Structure formats: C-alpha cells, structure tokens
Amino acid sequence: MNKPLNLLTLAVAASLLMACSEQAPPPPEAPEAPESAEAEAPEGTESDASSDEASSESESTGDNPLLTENDLPYGMPPFDKIESDHFLPAFEAAMEEHMAEVEEIASSDEEPTFENTILAMERAGRKLQYIGRVFSNMTSTVTDDTLQETQRKMAPKFSAHSDAINLNPDLFARIEAVYDQRDELDLSPEGLRLVEEYHKDFVRAGAQLSDEEKEELKKMNSELAELTTQFSQNVLKEVNDSAVVFDSREALEGLSDARIEAAADEAADRDLEEGKYVITLVNTSIQPPIAEMENRESREKVKKASLARGSRGNEYDNTGVVADIVRLRAERAKLLGYDTHADYILEDRTAQTVEAVNGMLGELAPIAVANARMEGEDIQEVINETEDEPFELKSWDWFHYAEQVRQERYAFDEDQIKPYFEMNTVLEDGVFFSAEKLFGITFEKRPDLPTQHEDATAWEAFEEDGTSMGIVIMDFYARGTKRGGAWMNSYRLNSELLGGHPVLGMHLNVPKPPEGEPTLLTWDETTTMFHEFGHVVHGLFSDVEYPTFAGTSVPRDFVEYPSQVYEIWAAWPEVLANYAKHHETGEQIPQELLDKVIEAQKFNEGFATTEYLAAAIIDQAFHQLGPDETPAAEEVMDFEASVLEEHDLDYEPVPPRYRTPYFSHSMGGYDAGYYSYIWSEVLDADSALWIKENGGLDRETGQHYRDTILSKGGSKAAMDLYLDFAGREPSIEPLLERRGLVIDGEDEE
C-alpha cells in the first residue's frame, strides 16, 4: 500500500511507488517495477558539504519552482521551469519542514487523539511527497547525470529521514495510545482502518525494537538504499552498454526499412562510423526485433546480449549487488521477527503467506511448462520442414518461427494489423471511447500545459456533467533517458481530508518512427495502452477520506487487478470497431482479420506463462532464504539455474522474462511480489466473466465497477472490495480458459 511514510522512502531514491504495468504475461517489452531504496544520513534533515556546494543563489528556496506555488491547474508540476539541480535543495528544505511537523506531533503535551496524531501525520510531509513524485518521474523519463547524482546522494538521507520517523519512540507512543482506544473513538470504518494501518506500519518498520536493534536496522536500511539505487542505475547503464552493433544492412534482413533506418540513426547518435547499425535492447529477456530477423547469427547475437546483461563482469555487473541486497533483506526480516523477507512482505499483501503464493505458482507452473513444450514441438516441426539444414530450437529462434506458426495457423502477421492501430486513434477512439461508454468521462488535450518532455502531452479529464476531474500526462515514446516498460504514476492525489484533484502520468515505451511517419502499434502495445489506462482511472476515480488510501494505494498484489481488467476493452467488439481503422484509408479492420487477432490471443500462452512464472518463482526463491542461506556474488547465477531446474522450468528455449541481474521488479519495489501479476489476473479473468454476464460495455457496469473498486483505493481490505464488486470468491478456471492452457491433454473446458 502506498502509505505516506513508505512513499517518503520509496519515492525518492529510485522510482516512486507507482502503479507499474506489465501485461502478465507478456507484452514483448514488459515494464519494470518501481525500485525502492531505503537509506540514511544523520537525522535525515541536514545537507552535507557536497550538497551545499551544489546549491547556489539561483537555487534558493525562494526561487525554486519545486517549493513555490504556481498557477497551473491542480498544482501540476511546472516542468518548463524545473531544472535538474533544483531537486537537491528542494529535498533538503522539504525534509526539514517535514521533520519539524513530525517533531511537533511527537512532542505535543496534549493527550493523543485521532485528530492531533493520526490526522496530523496525514497532513505532514505533503510537500516532500510531491517533490519525490516529480523527481521519480523525471529520473524515470528524462534522467541525466545530475538527477542520478541527486538520486545517489538522497538515498541515504531518505532512509535516515524515514527511520527518524518510524523509529521515533515518542511518536509511536502517541500512535499506540490512539490504537489502544480505537474502538471507543466512534470512528468511521475508514478512520478505524487508518489507525490500524498506522500502528501496523510502525511495528513493521521496527518501532518496537530495542535501541540497539534500531541502530542495526538503520544501518541495514542505509545499505539497502545505496544498493537498490546502484542496482537500478546499473540496469539502465547496462541496457545501453549492451546495445548490439552490426556492420552491415544485410545482417538486419527481415527488419522493416523504418526499423533499419532507426538502427542507423542510433549508430550515428553514438558517433559510430557510417555503415554501422545499432539494435538497442529493452529490459526484458525478450527482444522484439528477433521475431523479424532472418539471419540466425544476428538473432543469436541479440539474444545472448540480452541474457548476459548484468553478469558480464564489467563495471555494471549486478551479481554482487544482488547478493548483498538479498542477504540484507533476509537479515532485516530476521531482526523484525520474520523467518524470511518473503514472510515479511507477504504479511502485508492480499496473499498473506508464503504457502499461499507457492501453492498458486506451483499449481500453474507444470501446466504452463507442458504447454510451452508443446508449442516448442510445433516450432521445431516448422524448423525441420523449412530449413535446408535443420537445427535444434533455441531461445533466439522462438519468436522468429513462432511467428511462422502463427501465420500458418491464423494466416496473419503483425505487419498486417499494425496499419489499423495508429497510436493516437487507439488512444482517442479506443481508450477514451471505452471510458466514455463505461463511465461517461471525456478528455480534452491541453497543449498549453508544460510536460517533462516534448513527446509528452497533457490531457484534462471531465465528468459526464462537465466537471473537471484532473490532469493526465501521457508519454508514449521510448528514448535513451527513459527506463523501459510501461507504468502510471501520481503527482497529486485527492482526498476529503486534503482536497485537490489528481494529476497523473501514463507512460509507454513505443519506438518513435522517423519524422513524418505514423506511429503504428503492435497488438501487444495496443493492449498495454489499455492496461495503463486501467491504472489511470483507478487514480482518477479515487474518492476516499484520507490520503493514505488514495488512488492506487492498495496491496501490491491487487494494484494490477484494475489495469488488467481494463485490457478486455481493447478486444471488445464495439470498441475495436471504433478504433481499429486503417490509418490511410479509414477502412475498418476486416472482420476476418479481426477474428484471427482475437483467436490468436491464446497463441503462445505456454511460452508467455512459463517465462513469467520462471521470473516469479526466482523472485520468491531468493526472498524465501534465511540470512545464512543466501548466495554469494559468484553463486547468484548458479542459484537462479538451480531454482529453474528444481521447478522443471529449465527449458532452454524459454528463459525467464527477467534474469536476476536485470530483474528490477525483484530488486526493487516488487521484491517477493512479482507473483502479483498472475495473482491479480486470477481476479481479472473472473471479473471479465462477471462483466460479460452483467451488461458488458455500458454505464451501469462501469458505475458499479467505479463505485465498488476504482473509487475505494485502499479504504477497505482488497478482497472485501472484490466481493463487493463480484459477489463471489474468484476462481482460477477463467484464467486457464482465457489463456487456452491445456491440462492433461484436454482443454479446461
């Protein structure tokens, strides 16, 4: 849950706790999860000498746009005035202000009450959280050396700042006093939940430890802050450093002219000699160009570069960082009274226990691998039939020949459908159209509002009666300063206590075409856009009393549920008919081709589910180790391999979606939580069945979903929200049926 104190820790040191998206499984480029960093400096409020040197008169608090009011709608960030070197002094001023607010609460002579303790904490630190959100977005979308240096400097300071609050005995005594009398305070259900959540969070943060143990915890948090920041920065640098250089156009045979031209432009941008071509990588094991490459050696070169990232023994090698993170997390969990880090994390999730997660993953993995192997047999047949000198299927062959299997089975390829999915049309006539049908809301472009990059655009959202709801900044193109994947984040949240309107960001990583050419999306990119918008409406519709529960502030294994539900509208016939039109002729996508697209959604699901589950199980395996069981740096990759073998997931043509050294989810904000996507999709598939049975794309359905799920944030337990919506417990069968996964040789049906 994105609670205020946790936000202070997580928002600043790497990436804000944002609703990250990944189609699980998969889009070809799966997004990364937000990385968390906990860190330390004495008391967390004073700047060090290097910080002082970084500040100048022009960066004084009076001139700093991060610290001054502006006349933009709903307090959205003045991106046109913000410079990278504004953040360091802004953070220091906001931290000092926040600590003063907390100290005033903790040292009060008044008897502790809900109003003077819990609500006072809800009001404290809002400026700091806002700056953290802006910083998080800029480090994720337009990072530079200054931002990265600020990230490194602030990580330890924020750990100390968070610890100074969470481990303050006077503050905890006041919170505990309110908690002990909570049943006599005549609180609303949401107010009662707020008190209980505050108390639980402080206990989980170490408030009940001895002074000696608190000092030990602070050191662990500080080290983890620095390590997780280092990990995230290494991932970005390594993905750029691992870009693959080709010496001839012939090596890229099969790629479109536009993609080859983009590869030549990338080489030129890197100051390589003419005639060179650079294929950049995305932060998953899958690399989309491989599907189109005819040259097997070229495919192998790209795939091996992808899989080797972070474990090459260079300056960006992350294996040692991983070993230290896993060890420290295990030691911290033990200090806090838990057997493993996974036990600590899952206690605060919908799943609640290691056994529940292992049971679900263990139930799905054998089914997924069996289906992947059957798919592999089909691909091997194609290789045997079409190649003069057949070879054994490898991971770099899968998507190239799987595309041939798909064309044979469904008689279409991506190049046939992409002309019908022009990006702006998908957004306005697909995503926005479905939102109006379901919720009555509309969107108006606001080119007058500043954004963090020229490729981003602000949109204002309106209720059915014309009332303004908030702002969404949409940023869809990939670039070298932007992290991979797709995600939604919040700049401003709204609540009854503090008022306001949401200001949100929605981010994709679509390759930008040469100037003058349209942006044509793949089907996966199209559904990813719908997915991210599911997070957006979760933020827009938030209607809660307290900011702790606002927007996507729900357990990590529930946050993907609303976004995955929204994917169903991408393929909903009425929605498709409105947006799937040829970008040149306006002709609707032919029904025959459309039917094949829909049918093909189950294609390759054995691969998709297996590569996802492999990553999820690796994540759990690392975090279910005790402090004395964690691997050393040189053992990290062997441990990963042993986990795959133990679970029969060591099928070479299907590597994990993320290998450990570039697994930003596991080393970041989804630690012991990568299972969340499949956990959420069980709810999603069951919800899709409910929607089809109860009206589909109409206002009544949309309003019910808004009232029971989207508006509630974290104000109720997640599964209670689900029961309010569906009126039943979720079942795994709709998920298996959706994915077309075969059990014991028979369809689940």
N, C-alpha and C positions, 0 to 999 in steps of 0.2 A: 504494500500500500504506500502511496506517495505521501507520507506524513511529513509535516513541516520539518521536524528535526532531521529526518532521513534525507529530505530534499536538500537541506543545507550541506550535508556530506556529499551526496551523490551528484548534485547539480553542477558542482564547480570543478572537481578535479579531473573529470574526463568528459562524460556526457550526462546530461540531466536524465533523471528517471522519466523517460518519455515513453509513450505507447509505441513501441517499435513493432514493425510489421514484418512478417515473413509469411508467405503462404506456406503452410505446413502440411505436407511438403508438396513440391517446392516451386518457387519461381526459379528460372535459370540463375538469376542473381538474387540470392537470399540476403536479406538485410542483416545488419549487425545489431546486436542488442546494445543498449546503453552500457557504458562501462562505469563502474562505481569506483571511487577512490576514497579511502579514509586516510587522513594524515594529521600531522601535528606541528605545532610551534608553541612556545611558552604562552599559555593563556589564550592563544589564538587571536589576539586583538592588536598586537603591535607589529609594525613593519620592521624588517631587518635593514641592514645598511644598504644592501643591493636594491631593496625596494625603494629606499629613499632616493638613491641615485636615479632610479627610473622615473621618479616624479619630477615634474618641472612646474613652473608657474602656470603654464598653459594648461596643465592637467590638474589644477587646483580644484577642490570640490565645488567651488562656485562656478567654474566654467565647464565642469564635467557633465556631458549630456546624460550620463547614466545616473546622476544624482540630482538632476534638476527636473522640474515639471516641464511638460511640453504640451502643445495644443493639438496633438494628433488624437484621433478617435480612440477612446477607451485606454489611453495611456500606452499605446503600442510603441515599440522602441523607435527612436529617431535614427534609423540606420544611416541616413545621409550625413549625420553629424558624429556618429560613433567611430572612433579610431581604436586600433588595437591597443595602444598604450594608455587608453582611458581605464582599462579594466583593473589594473593593479591598484591604483589609488582609490578607485571606486569600491573595490572589495574591502580594502582596509578601513575606509570610512564607514561602510555599511556594517562591517563586522563589529567595529567599536560601538556603533549605535545599537546594534542588536544585543551585544553583551551588556550594555547599560540597561536595556529594557529587561533582560533576564535577571540581572542583579537586583533591580528594583522589586521584581516579583518575589525573588527568593528571600530578600532581606526585609520584607514587609512586616510591620508589627501587628497588622490586622490578622484576625483569625482566618485560616484558609477557607475560601469559598469557591464555588464553581466559577463565579464571575471574576474574582480577583486573582485566581490562579490559572484555571484551565482556559477560560476565555482570554485572559491576558496573554497567555502563551500563544493562543491562536492569532492574536493581533501582532505579536512581536516578530521582528525579522522579516517583514514583508519586502522591504527594500532589498535586503540581501538575497532573498529568493528570486526576486525579479532580475537582479543583475546576474545571478547564477544561471537563470534560464536563457538570458540573452547570450551570455558567454558560451554556454553549452552549445547553442545553435551555431554560433559563429565558428567555434572550434570544429564543429561537425560539417560545416558547409563552405566556409571561406577561410580555413585556417592559414596561418602564416607563422614565421619564426617567433614573432613577438607573442602571439597567442599561445604557442606551445611553451615558450619560456614562462609565461604567466601561469600556465597550467601546472608546470613543474614546481614553480615557487609556491603556488597557493595550495597544492595538495597537502603538504604537511600542516599548513596553517589551518586548513579547514578541518582536518582531523582533530587538531587541538581544540578548535572552536567547538566542534560537536561534542568532544569529550568533556570540555569545561561545562557544558550544559547538562549532558546526560549523566555525568558523574558528580554533579553538584549536590551534596547531601542536604542542604537546606531546601533547595528546590524540590528534591524528591520527597522530603518530609511533608511539604505542603501538598504535593500531588497525592501522596499516600493518605494524608488526612482526609482529603476530599473523596478519595476512592473508598475509604473505610465507611464513610457516611452516605455513600451514593444512593442507597435505597431510601433514605429519608429526605432527599432533596427535591422531590417532586419534579424530576427532570423529564423532558420528552424522551422517547426511545432513542432518538439520535444523540441527545445530550448524554444519556446514560452510556451509550456506546462510546462516545468521545472520552469520557472519564476512564472507562475500562481500557481503551486503546492507549491513552497516555500512560497509564500505570504499567501496562504490559510492555510498552516500548522502552520505558525507562529500566524496567527489570531486565529485559533482553539486552539492553545496552550496557549493563553492568552496575546499575545503581546500588545493588545490594552486596557488592563485593567489598572486601576489606580495603583499607587504604593501600596496602602493599599490592594487592591484586589489581586495584585500579591503575596503579602506576605501570604494572606489567601490561595491562590491557592497552593503555595509551601508547606504549612502545610498539605493540603489535599493530595497532591501528595506523600509526605513523608509517611503519614499514610497508604495510599493505597499500597505503595511499600512494607511496612512491612507486611501488612495484606495479600496481594496476595502471598508473599513469604511464610508466615506462612501457608496459605491455601494449597499451593502445597506440602509443606513438610509434613503437617498433612495427606494429601491424601496418600502419599507414605508410611508413617509410619502406618497409619490405615489399609491399604490394607494388609500389612504384619502382623499386630497385629490381624487382623480378620481371618487369616487362620484357617480352621476348622480341629480339631483334632478328629480322630476316633480311637476307642480302638480295633477294630478287622478288619480282612480282609473281613469278611462276610458283614460288613456294606457297603463295596465298591463293592458289587456284581454287575456285569454288566460292570465295567470298564475293559479295557484290562490289561493283565498281565504287559505290559510295563508301563502303567499309574499307576498301583498299586505299582509297584516297584519304580517308581519315587516318589510316595507319601511316601513310606517307607524311601527312601533316604532323602527326605525333613525332615521327623521326626528326622532322625539321625543327619542331619545337624543342627537341632535345639536342639540337645542334649536331646531328649526325649528317654524314655526307649524303649527297643526292643518290638515290637508288636504294636507300635503306627503308625498311618498313618496321614499325613497332606495334605489336599487339599488346595492349595493356590488359592487366588482369583485374578481376573482381574478387571480392573477399569471400568466395566460396570455393569448394573443390571443383565445381562445375565451371567451365569457361565457355560461354555461348558460341564463340567463333568455331570451335571444334566441330560442331554439327555440320558446318558448311565446307570445311576444309577437305579437299580431295587428296592432298598429299599426306600420307600416313606419318612420315617422319616429322612433318610440321605439326600434326596433331599431337604426336608423342612429345615433341619439344615443349609445346604449350602446357600440356597436362602435367608433365614432370615438373616444370617450373612452378605450376600451381601447387602441387602436392608437397614440394620441398620447402615452401616458404616458412620462415621462422625456425628452421632446423638445419641451416646450411653452414653453421659455424662462423658466420660473419658478424658484423657489429650489431645487426638487428636480430640475431638468434634469440628466440624467446624460451628455449627449453629450460634454461636456468631460472628465468623469471617465473615460469610456470611452477617449477619445483618449489621455489620459495613461497609463492602465493598459496599453493595447496597445503604446504606444511604449516604456514602461519594461520591459515583459516582453521585447520584441524586443531592447532594448539589453542586458538582463541575459543573455539567451541568447547573444548575440554575445560578451559578456565571458567566459562559461563555455565558449566554443568551439563553439557550435552555430550553424547558419545562421539558424534561426528558433526562436521559442518553441515552435511545434508539434514541431519536431525534438527539442527538449529534453524535452518532455512525453512524446512517444510512445516515446522510447527506453526508458522505464520502464513501458510498458504491454504488454499482450499483442500489440497490433497492431505495435508496434516502429517502424514507419516511416510517414512522410507518404504515401509511394506506396501502401502497403497500405490506408490509410484512404481516400485519394482514389479508389483503384480500386473499393473496395466501395461508397462513396457514389455514384460515377459510374455504376456498374452499375445501381444501384437507382433513381436519380433519374428517368431517362427513362421507365421503366416506371411509376413512381408518378404522374408528371405526366400521362402518357397516360391512365391510369385515372381520375385526378381530372377531366380534361376530359370524359371520357365520362360521369362522374357529373354533372358540371355541365350537360351537354346534357340529361340526364334531368330535372334540376331545372328547366331553362329551359322544357322542354315543359310541366311542371306549371304554371309561372307563366303561360305563354301560354294554357293551357286554362282556368285557374281565375280569372284576373284580368280584370275588365272592360277595364282599360287596362294591358295587359302592359308590363313594363319589363325592362331588362337585369339579369341576375343579378349581385348584388353580395355582398360578404363578409357583410354583415349579414342577407342573405336566406338564406344557405346552409342553416343548421340548421333554420330555420323550415320551408322547403319540403322539405328532405331528410327531415324527419320525416314529411311527407305522402307522399313517395315510399316511405319505409319502411312506413308504414301500408298503402299500396296494395299493396306487394309482399309484405309479411309479415302484414298485417292486425292489427297491434297497435301500441300506443304505450307509453311509459314509465309512464303512469298506470295502465295495465292490470297491469303486472308489479310495480310498487313495493309494493302491499299484500302481496306474497309474500316481500318481502325486508326484514323488520323487523330493525333493526341488531343487537340482542342475540341474536336467533335465528340470524342469519347467523354471528355470532361463535361462539356456543356449539355450535350444531347443524351448522354448516358448517365453519368454520375449525378449531375444536377437534376436531370429529368426524373430519375428514380426518387430522389429526395423530395421533390415537389409532390409526386404521386403519393408517397408514403406519409410525409409529414407536413406538406403544404408550404415548405420553406423555399425561398428563392435566393439567388446570388447575383450580385452586381459587381463588375470589375471596378477596381479603384486604382487606376494608373497614377493618380495624384499622390498616393501614399508611398513612402520610401520602403525599400526592401533591402535585404542583406546582399543581394547580387542582382545584376541586370536581368538575369534569366528568371528571376522570381517575380510573381505577380500577387498583389493583394486583392482579395475579394471580400465584400461585405455581405453578411447573411441576414435575411429578413424573415420574420414570422409571416404566417398566412395573412395577418391583418396589416402587414407593412411595418411592424415594429422591428427596429434593428436588433439583431442578436449578438453580433460580434464580428471579428475580422479573422479571415483565414489567409495566411501567406503560403502560396503554392510554388514549390521549387522543384522542377521535374528533371532537369538535365544533369548528367554526370559531368564531373570536372576533377582535375587533379587535386584541388584543395578541399574536396568533399569526400567524406567517408562513404563506403559502399552501402548498399542496401536501400531500404525504404522505411520511413518512420513518421510519426506525428509527435509534435511536442507543444507544450503550452508556454506562452509568455505571461499571460494573465489568466487567472481563474475567477469565477464568480461564486459568491455565497451570500446567504441572507445576512450573515454577520458583517461582512466587509463590503457587500455590494459589488458593483463592477460588471463588466462584460468580458467574455472570454476572447483572448487573442491567441490564435493557434498557428502552428506551422505544419505543412504537409509536404513530405519530401520523397521523391523517387530518384532513380539513377538511370534515366533513359539516355542512350547515346545521342548526342546532338548531331543532326545531319549537316552537311555542307550548306552554307548560306543559300537561301532561295528554295531549298528543297523542303517538302513537308516532313513532319515527324510521324512516322508510321510505326505503330506499336505491334509487338507480338501479342498473342493471346495471353501469355503469362503477364506481360507488362500491363495489359488491359485489366486483368483481374486484380493485379496488385494495386492499381489505382482505386478500384472499388474497395479493396481491403483497407487501404489507408483512410479512405473517406469514412469507413466504419468507425475508426478511431476519432475522426473529426466530429462526427455527430455525437459521439459519446462525450466529447468535451463541450460542444456547443449546447447540448440539452441539459447540462448539469443544473440541478435545482435542489440544493442542499442547504442546511443551516450553517454548516461550519466548513471552513476551507480544507481541513484535514481530509474531508470526504469528497472534495470537489473533483469533477471531471473523471479522469481515468484512474483515480486513486482507489484501486481495487487490488486484490491479491494478484501477484504476477501470473498465476496460472488461470486467472479469469480475465485478464486485461485483453487477451487476444480473442476472446469469445465474440464480443460485438463486431469486431472488424471482420472476423471470418464469416459471421452471419451475412454481412453486407456483400460478400462476394457472390451470393446467389443471384443478386440482381444483374450482374454482368451478363448472365446467360438467360435471364428471364425473357421470354419471347417478346413481350410488349416493349421492354427496354431495348433489347437488341434491334428490334425493328426501327427504333427511333434514332439509334446512333451508328449502327453498322452499315455505313453507306460509303460508296467509293469516293475517294477524295477528289477525283477529277470529274466524274460523270454524275455523281449524286445517286447513282443506282444502288438500290439496297442489295445487301449481300444475298446471293442466290440461296433459296431455301435448301436446295440440295447440299450446297457447300456449308451452310449454317448447320444443317443436321449432322454433317460429318464432324464439324467442330465440337458440337455438343457430345456426340458419341465418343469422340476421341479424348474427352476429359478423363476417362478411365484408363487411357493408354499409358503404359509405362509407370503405373502406380506402384508396382512391385519395387522398381528402382527407387521411386520417389520416397516411398515409405521406409525402405531399408536404409537409404543414405541418411535420412533424418533420424531414424531410431538409433542408428550407429552413433551419431553425434550425441544424442540424448543419453544413451547408456554410458558412453565415455564420460560425459559430464557427471553423471551420478557416481560412476566408479571412482573417479578422483576424489569426490567430495564425501564418499562413504568410507574413507580411510581414516583410521586413528592417527594421532601425531607420530607414532613410531612406525607407521606402515607406509608413509608417503615416499614416492620415488625420488632419487637424486636426479640432478640435471641430465646425466648421461643415461638415465633409465627411463626418462619420460616417454620416449617414442616406443621403447620396448613394452612399457606398461600399457600404452594405448593398443599395441598389437595383441597383447595377451588378453585384454578385455574383449576385443573383437573375436578372437579365437574362442574364448570361453562361451560367448553367446552365439556362436556359429554365424557371426556377421563378417567373417574374414573371407568374403567373396571378392576377389581382386577386381573384377570389372566394376564393382560398386563401392568406391571408397566412401568414408564418412563425409557428410556435407561439409563439415569443418574438421580439419586435423587440429590437434591440440595447440600447436604454436600460433595459429591464426584464428582460434576459436574465441572470438571476442565476447560472445554471449557467456561462455563458461567462466572466463577470467574476468568478466565484467558484471553487469547488473543481473544477469540470468544465471549466476552461479547456483548449481544444484537445482536449476529451474528451467533448463531447456526443454524438459518434458512438457512445459506449459502449452506449447502449440498444439500438440496432439491431445492433451487433456482438454483444452478449450474446444478443439474440433469435435470431440465427442458431444459436447453441449451444442455446438454449432449444427452438426448434422441432425441431431434430434430436433433442434429449433426449426431448421429448414423444413423438416417433415411437418411440424406443427403449423408453420406458415402456409404450406401448400394445402393443408387440411382446413385452414381457417381464414380464407379470403384472399391470400396472396398479396399482390401489389395494390393495396387500397389504403385509404386514410384510417379506417378503423383498425386495421392490422398495425399500421405504423404508429398510431396513437397509443395502442395497447403496449407495444414494444417500448415506445418512448417513456410511458408512464411507469412501467414495471422494471425496466432495465436501464435505459440510457440516461434518465434524469436522476437516478438514485446514487450514482457514484459508489462510494464505499459506505454509505449510511446504514446499510444492513449487511448481514453476512451474505457472501456471494451465492451460496446455494439456496438461501432463502429467496433471494431475488429471482433465481432461476425458477423456483417453484411458483413464485407469484406470477411469472410470465407463462410458463408451460403447464402448470398444474399437475406435473408428474415428474418422477425421477427420470434422468436421462438414461438412454440405453446405448450400448456400443454398436448394435446391429446396423443402425442407419449409416454410421461411419464406414463400416465394412462394405455395405451395399453401394454407397456413394463411390468408393474407391475401386469397386469392382474386384475386390480381393477374394481369391478362391480359397476355400477351406476344404482340405481333404479331397481335392479334385472336383468339388461341386461348388456352384455359386451359393453364396449365403442365402439367397432366396430359396 
